[in-house]
Amino acid sequence: MKKVFVVIAISSLLLGISCTKKVNLKEEIAQLEKELYDTTNKKVDEKTALLLVDKYVAYADENKEDTLSPIYLFKGGEICMNIKRGEKAIELFTRVMEDYPNYNKLAETLFLLAFTYENVQNNIALAKEKYEQFLFKYPNHELVEQVELSLKHLGKTPEEIVEEFEANLANENEVVAEK
């Protein structure tokens, strides 16, 4: 009987520690998010951003089945993408897609993965592959038009896009003038 009591006591203690750690981590995340997204600060503090990403990953590692885990990994990917940490963003977006196949933002995750390959890593081949994968998997998604535009302009400089736009506009003006 004593052994059963000891096992129950130890289990309860470990569960209590685990719950406390989870709550503390969520509180730390909330505080870091508040600091990072403080609108009075014009510039993103990269140190705070990376610390927050680390906390997101730690939470997901410790709470794989929690519904917050894919959300935190997705947010971490967005942060890394925005501070030009492409490899880490790709790692986090890929992890969301592989570990959480039922996550409700899988389409957005795939889009941001492609976007990161294109705009942060400048890997046009992988960006194209991921954009095409998006169109195949999510042909009716609200981001389809954006993906098609991204594919159309993939690899072009902003100057080339402007030139193309101006040429198209000039052609349209000629057609209108002829009528």
C-alpha positions, 0 to 999 in steps of 0.5 A: 500500500505504501508503494502505491501511495508513493507512486501516486504522490510522485505522479501528482508532483510531476503532473503539478510541476509539468502544469506549472511549467506550461503555465509559466511558459505561456505567461513568458510567451504572452509577455514577450509577445506584448513587448515585441508587438508594442506599437510605440516601438517602431523597430522590431527588437530582434533579440526579443523576437528570437527569444520569443521564437525559442519560447514558442519552440520550447512550448511545442516541444514540451506540449506536442499534443496541445492545440497551441503548439502549431499556432506557436510554431506558425507564429515563430515561422512568421517572425523568422520570415520577417526578420530575415531568418529564412532557414529557421522560418522554413524549419518551423513552417515545415514542422507545422505541415509535417507534425500538424496535418490537421492544423487549420492554417496549412494553406497559409503555412505552405504559402508562407513557406513558398514566400520565404523561399522566394523573398528571404532565401532567394531560392526561386526553384523551391519557391516555384515548387511550393507555389505549384504545390499550393495550387495543386492542394488548395485550388479554391483557396482565397490566396490562389490569386496571390500565388498565381501572381507570385508565380508570374513574377517569380525571379523578376526584380521590382524594376522588371515588374514595373517595366512589364506593368508599364508596357501592359498599360501602354498597350491597353492605352493604344487599344483604347485610343484605336477604338 
